[in-house]
Amino acid sequence: MKFEKVISKTVVIPVENIDTDQIIPARYLKAISKDGLGEGLFRDWRYNADGTPKADFPLNNPEAAGAQILVAGDNFGCGSSREHAPWALTQNGFRAVISTSFADIFRGNALKNGLLPVIVPADFHAELLKNPGAVVEIDLASQTVKLAGGKSAEFPIDAFSKRCLLDGVDELGYMLQQEAAIAAYEAAHPAAVNTAA
């Protein structure tokens, strides 16, 4: 799915160092499909042992329904390198996570799976943490995040990941987009004949 601009209310989980085992518990790692992983998102934080929702968890608030932007504490996605973490977030409807920093492996996995990790300055982040449910606009083309009041911040992203997200493709999809150019190159450069005998 192409990522151009997302305008959405936010869900705020103001916890630092949220690790991938909290995002999606290890018991869900047996899945080889993304289907159904949304129900495991923050499973141990969202639900009691008997399976009933915890009323005080942000995702269980009716106001959170339909939110596409998660605002989390510093160092989001630390811990083990499970690709299931961004899968669970996207299966739950999230298109972006905003924080002051992300664990490197999580960040890479997110970008490869259509989830935009947005790094913002501490003061901008603090304002988001204080205003759960605020409507935020994320514009990938201009690499900006805007609040309803007009305040904005730029965020970094590497050019290749940005291109893939804008086009709605993964790395393989990007290569397939270059098929005509690859064929033209191969036609112009015939394979060298092996003369060694």
C-alpha positions in Angstrom: 0.0 0.0 0.0 1.4 3.4 -1.0 2.3 5.7 1.8 1.9 9.3 0.8 0.1 11.2 3.5 -1.7 10.0 6.6 -4.0 12.2 8.6 -5.2 10.5 11.8 -5.9 10.7 15.5 -3.1 9.3 17.6 -3.0 6.5 20.2 -0.4 7.3 22.9 1.5 4.6 24.9 4.0 6.8 26.8 6.3 3.9 27.9 10.0 4.0 27.1 11.9 0.9 25.9 8.9 -1.0 24.6 10.4 -4.2 23.4 9.3 -6.5 20.6 8.1 -9.2 23.1 5.6 -6.7 24.5 4.6 -5.5 21.0 3.9 -9.2 20.0 4.5 -11.9 22.5 6.8 -14.9 21.6 3.9 -17.3 21.4 2.7 -15.6 18.2 6.0 -16.2 16.4 4.9 -19.6 15.2 2.7 -17.8 12.6 4.0 -17.7 9.1 1.3 -15.4 7.9 0.5 -11.8 8.9 -3.2 -12.6 9.2 -4.5 -12.5 12.7 -1.4 -10.9 14.2 -3.3 -7.7 15.0 -5.1 -9.5 17.8 -1.8 -10.3 19.4 -0.6 -6.7 19.4 0.3 -5.7 23.0 -1.6 -8.8 24.0 -0.2 -9.1 27.6 -0.8 -5.4 28.2 -4.2 -5.2 26.6 -5.9 -8.2 28.1 -6.4 -9.8 31.5 -5.5 -13.5 32.0 -9.1 -14.4 31.3 -9.0 -12.6 28.0 -11.1 -9.6 29.0 -9.8 -6.2 27.9 -8.0 -4.0 30.4 -10.1 -0.8 30.6 -7.1 1.4 31.2 -5.0 0.3 28.2 -5.0 2.9 25.5 -5.9 0.6 22.6 -9.0 -0.5 24.5 -10.3 3.0 24.6 -13.2 3.4 22.1 -11.6 6.7 21.0 -8.6 4.6 19.7 -10.7 2.9 17.1 -9.5 3.6 13.6 -6.3 5.4 14.7 -3.4 4.9 12.3 -0.7 6.7 14.3 0.9 5.3 17.5 2.9 7.7 19.7 5.3 5.7 21.9 8.1 6.4 24.3 11.8 6.5 23.5 13.7 3.5 22.1 10.6 1.8 20.7 11.0 -1.7 19.4 14.1 -2.8 21.3 14.8 -6.4 22.1 14.7 -9.4 19.7 14.6 -8.9 15.9 11.1 -10.2 15.2 9.5 -9.1 11.9 6.2 -10.0 13.5 6.2 -6.7 15.5 5.6 -4.4 12.5 3.3 -7.0 11.1 1.1 -6.9 14.2 1.1 -3.1 14.2 0.1 -2.9 10.5 -2.5 -5.6 11.0 -4.0 -3.5 13.7 -4.3 -0.6 11.3 -1.2 1.5 12.2 0.6 3.2 9.3 3.2 5.0 11.5 4.8 5.1 14.9 6.2 8.3 16.3 9.0 8.3 18.9 12.2 10.1 19.7 14.2 6.9 18.7 13.8 3.4 17.5 15.8 0.2 17.9 17.7 -0.2 14.6 16.5 -3.7 13.7 12.8 -2.8 14.4 13.2 0.4 12.3 14.6 -1.7 9.4 11.8 -4.3 9.7 9.2 -1.6 9.9 10.4 0.2 6.8 10.4 -3.1 4.8 6.9 -3.8 5.9 5.1 -0.5 5.1 5.2 0.9 8.6 6.8 4.4 8.9 9.0 5.0 12.0 8.9 8.8 12.6 11.7 10.3 14.7 10.8 13.7 16.1 12.5 16.2 18.5 11.9 15.7 22.2 9.8 18.9 22.6 7.5 18.0 19.7 7.2 14.4 21.1 6.4 15.8 24.6 3.5 17.7 23.1 2.1 14.6 21.4 2.4 12.6 24.6 0.3 15.2 26.4 -2.5 15.1 23.8 -3.7 11.5 23.2 -6.2 11.4 20.3 -4.8 14.6 18.7 -5.1 14.7 14.9 -1.7 14.5 13.2 -0.7 14.7 9.6 2.4 12.8 8.4 3.5 13.8 4.9 6.2 11.4 3.7 7.0 13.3 0.5 8.0 16.4 2.5 9.1 14.3 5.5 7.1 16.4 7.9 4.7 15.8 10.8 2.1 18.5 11.5 -0.1 19.1 14.5 -3.6 20.6 14.1 -2.4 23.9 15.5 0.2 24.2 12.7 3.3 23.2 14.6 5.5 20.9 12.5 8.7 18.9 12.6 10.8 17.2 10.0 11.9 13.6 10.3 14.7 11.6 8.7 14.4 8.7 6.3 16.8 7.2 3.8 16.0 7.8 0.1 15.6 4.2 -0.8 13.1 3.4 2.0 11.2 6.6 1.2 10.9 5.6 -2.5 9.7 2.1 -1.6 7.1 3.5 0.8 5.9 6.1 -1.7 5.6 3.5 -4.4 4.0 0.9 -2.1 6.6 -1.8 -2.8 9.1 -3.8 -0.8 12.7 -4.3 -1.9 11.8 -7.1 -4.3 8.9 -5.0 -5.7 11.4 -2.2 -6.3 13.7 -4.5 -8.3 10.7 -5.8 -10.4 9.9 -2.2 -11.2 13.4 -2.0 -12.9 12.8 -5.0 -15.1 12.8 -3.1 -18.4 16.0 -1.2 -17.5 17.7 -4.5 -16.4 16.6 -6.2 -19.7 18.0 -3.2 -21.7 21.3 -3.4 -19.9 21.6 -7.1 -20.4 20.8 -6.7 -24.1 23.5 -4.0 -24.5 26.1 -6.1 -22.6 26.0 -9.7 -23.9 27.5 -12.2 -21.6 31.3 -12.7 -22.0 32.3 -16.0 -23.7 34.3 -18.2 -21.4 37.5 -18.8 -23.4 39.3 -20.6 -20.6 40.0 -24.3 -21.6 
